[in-house]
């Protein structure tokens, strides 16, 4: 019993035995959530992940109007019906909510944490697992993203970058404030595309994250980008990777920003590549807002988002003939199948590929006839 009470998340650590509770149901539920939070923290899960799961469990409890020791599978059915039919949540979001409730029930029903015994003593019943294969969504395919999400075409990408540059010139010519942040964001979007970076990856870049590539001296001080805040797996720190520069124009725009314009915006001793006017580093909300403004101003597909720059990077490298394994390593995918999901080969590329194959087939078919002559 002593060993069980010392486990992170155990009931004995969050409820004192023998002490009467004024509002027993509310206090026990709060202690359960606190214990579950401790148990997940002990597994080294990110604080954001834990908070999101706790919010989902609280939302389910509010909808069910019951506490965990009274939950039933039917309550899950009614909740999920409301989430899909009324709130119209995405499939992946619904599945994540269900997974949070399932994990919470797994924690409560594990004898190691002592909650079944505590509930029997306090309420005469105990929690059970209410999320099963037959009443929860199944992760049927690797990608559950919005099918509208795609890469930029080359023309769209060029138009987007040109528009971003034009806004800098327009704001500066009008003598208004804001041209420097606009310049920063224009370069940020180009760098995100140049290295196939996620939003957080590009936001967290520092000056020290760039270096020389001994096999690519033509890129100067910007031959390699060290990504230190890559997407983490459950319970692990952010993944690091080095991304090689592939386009000659990338070092030029980086050097211009770092040497000429960034010093006008960056606070003293600020290491961030993208400083903000009021903070050491630009916020994700600022990046999203600027991107959406430019996209909508051009009348581009609303499905295009900041992550589409990463999809475009993968797509355009594949179209340019880069080896698939090289592209996979550049973007930090563990599996080639993940990179394949990101690849949105354009219709122009497919047409050229088909034309080349047809020409080769025709040439091969005519060759024997010419030899016979």
N, C-alpha and C positions, 0 to 999 in steps of 0.2 A: 504494500500500500504506500509505503514511504517513497519508493521509486516511482510509482505512478503519480503521486502528488507533485513530484519534482519535474515532471515532463512539461515542456513549454506548452501552454494552452490548457493545462489540466484544471478541472473545476476547482480543486482545492487551492489553487493559486489565485483565484478570482472571486471565490465565495468562501467566507469564513464559516466553518462548520459550527452548528449550534446557535448561530446568531439569527434571531427572527428578522424577517424582511417586511417592510411596510407595504411595498407594492411588489410582491414576490414575482409575478409574471414579468413585469417590465424590468426588474433588476436582474433576474436570471437571464433574460434574453440579452440585456446589455453585457452581462458578464460572459455569455457565450460568444458574442461578437468580439469582445476584448480578447478572450482566450484564443479564438480563431485567428485574430490578427497576430498575436504572439507566435502561434504555431507556424504561420506563413513567414513571419519575419525570421524565425529560426531556420527556415529553409532557404533564406537569403533571396527571397523574392523582392522585386522592386516595390517601393512604397506605392507608386501609382497603380500597379497591378492589384495590390491588396486593397487599396481604397476603392477601386472600381468594383471588385467582387463584393465588398461589404455593402456598397450602395445598392447593388443588384439584389442582395439578400433582404435589405431593408425594404426595397420596393416591393418585393414579393410578399413580405410580411404585411405590408400595408394593404396590398390588394386582397390577400387572403383573409385579413382581419382576424388572424389567429397567430398563436405563438408556435415555435418549432415542435413542441411535444404534441401538438394537435394538428399538424399539417398532414394532408392526404394527397395522393396522386391526382385526384380530381381537381384539387386547387391548382396544380400545375397546368392541367389542361385548360382551365378557365383563364388563367393568367396569360398563357401563351396565345390563346385565341384572341384575347384583348390586344396583346402586343402586335400581332400580325394583322388582324382585321380592322382594328380601330386606330392604332398608332402607326401601323404600316412600317414596322421596323424591318431592316434588312435581315436576310437569313443568317448571315454570320453574326450579327448583333444578337439575335434571338438565341442562337446556339451558345454564345458566350454567357448570356444571362442564365440559361439553363445549366450550364457547366458550373457557374458560381454556386447555384443552389445545390447542385449535386455534391460538390466538394464540401460545402458547409454541412450537409447531412452526413456525409462520410465521416467528417470530423466529429460530429455529435454522437454518432452511433458507435464510434470506436471505444471499446472498454478502457483503453489506455488513458483516456482523458477524464473518465469518471462522470460524464454527463448523464448517461442512462440511469445510474444509481441515484444521482442527485434529483433527477426529475421524478423518479419513482417515489422517493421520500417526500418531495415537495408537492407533487401534483397527482400522484397515483397512476401515472402513465409515463411513457418515454418516447423520444423522437425515433423515427424510422426513416429509411431511405425512400424518397418519393419520386426521384428521377430515375427512370429506367430506359432501356433501349426502345421500348414500345410506346413511350410518351414524350420522347425528346427528339430533337432534330439530329440527323446523322450528317457527319462531315463526309459527304459522298465524293467530292472531288477536291483536287489540290488547291485550285483557285476559286474563291467565292466572291471575288471583287465584282463591282458593277461592270457588266459586259460593255457598257459605254466607254469605260476607261481605255485610252489608247495612247499611242505615241503621236507627236507632231509629225506632219509631213515636212519635207525640207522647205517648201514654200511657206508653210505656216510658221515654222520656226524662224526663218529669216524675217518674216513680217513682224513677228513678236519682238525679236531683238532690235530691229530697226525702229519700231514704235517706242521701245524703252529708251533708246538713244535720243530719239526726237523729243521725248518729254524732258530730258535733261536740258537740251538746247532751248526749248520753249520756255521753261521755268526760269532759266538763267537770263535769257534775253529780256524777259519781262521784269527783271530786277526783283523777283520774289524769292522768299526763303524756300528752302526745300530742294534746290537743285542738287545739293551734295548728297542727301539721302537717296534721291532718285538715281544719281550716278552710282552710288553704292549698290543699290538693288539691281540695276542693269548689269553690273559686273557680276553680282552674286548669281543671277540667273544663268549667265553664260558659264560661270565656273561650275555650277551644279550640273549643267549639261556636259561640260568638258570632261568631267570625271565620273559622271553617272551617280551622283550623290543623292541620298535621301535628304529631306528638309533638315532634320536635326544634325545630320552629318555635316552639311554645308554651313549651318549656323554656328556650329561649335569649332570651326576651323580657327587656328591661331597662325600668326606669322611664322612661328617656328615649325609649322607642319609641312613646309615645302623645302625641298632640297634638290641637289643635283643627281642626275642619272648618269653614271659613268659611261653607259652605252648609248646615251643620247645627249652628247655635249651641246648640240644645237638648241636645246631647251634652256640652257643656262641654269639659273638658280631655281627654276620651276619645272624640273624634270620628273619629280616624284611628289605626290601628295599623300601625306600620312594621315589616314582617317583613324582617329582615336575613339570616336563615339559611334561605332557601327552598331547595328541592331543586335541586341543581346538575346541569348537563349534564356529559358527560364532558370532563374537562380544564378546566372553567370554575369560577370561584368561586361560592359560593352566590348564588342569584338574589334580588334585592330586589323588594319590591312593597309598595304601600300598600293596606290593607284598610279600607274605610269601615265605621263602626258603623251597624248597621241597626235594632237593637232598643233601646228606651229603658231597659230594665232593666240593660243591660250596664254603662253608666257608674256606676250606683248600686252594683253589687257591687264594681266595681273601686275606686271611691273609698273604700268602707268598708274594703276590704282594705289599700289603700295607706296610708290616713291613720290607721287605728285599730289594725290588727292586725299588719301587716307589720313595723313598728318593734320589736315585741316579739320577733321571730324573727331579723331581719336583723343580721349583723355590721356593725360601723361601716364606713362608706364602701362598702358592698356595693351594686353597681348592679343586681343581679338582681331581677326581679319576684318570683321564687319561690325565696327562699333556703332552705337546708336547716339542720338543727340542727348538722350536723358538717361542712358544706361550703358554699362560697359559693352553690352552685346545686343545686336538687333533681336527682336522678339519674333517668334513664329507667327504670331498674329499679324505683325507688320508685313512679313514676307507673303503670307496668304492674301492679305488685303491688296497689296500692290499687284500681285500676279492676277488676281481676279479683275481688278480695275482695267489692266492692260488687255486681258483676254476679252472682256466684254466690250471694250472700246473698239476692238478690231472685229467684233462679231464672230469670234471663233466658237467652236463647239464647247458648250458649257461643261462637257465631260472632261475636258482638258484641265489638269490641275498641276501643281508644282511637281508631283511625282511623275507626271508625263515627261518631264525633262529627262528623268532617269530611264523611262521606257524608250525615249527617243535615242538616248545614248546607245543602249543595247541594240536597238533596231538598226541604227545607221552604221554601227561597226560591223554587224553581220552583213548588211548590204554591201559594205565596202570590201568584203572578203576577209575580214579578220577571223582567225581561228576561234571556234566556239569555246574551247577551253580557256583561251586567253581572255575572252569577254567574260566568262563565268568568274574567273579569278579577279578581274578588274572590279566587278560589282560586288564581290564578296558572297556569292551564292555557294552554299554547300553542295547543292545538287544541280546537275545540268538541266533537269526538268524545270526547276524554278526559273532559270534563265530563259528557257524556251517559252514560258508563260509571258515573260516581259517582251518577247520579240514580236513586234507587230509589223511584219514585212509589208511594205507598201505595194500598191497595185502596179506602180511603175516598175519596181524591181522584179515583181513576178512576171510582168509582161516581157521585160528584157531577158529574164532567165528562160522563159518559154521560147522566145524568138531565137535565142542562142542554141537551145536544144534542137529546135526544128531545123535551123540552118545546118547544124552538124549532122543531123540525120539525113537531110537532103543531100549534103555533100558526100556522105558515105554511100548513099544509094547511087549517085551518079558516077562515082569513081570507077567501078568495073566497066561501065559502058564506055567511058573515055579511053580506058586501056584497050578495049576491044577494037576501037577505031584505029 
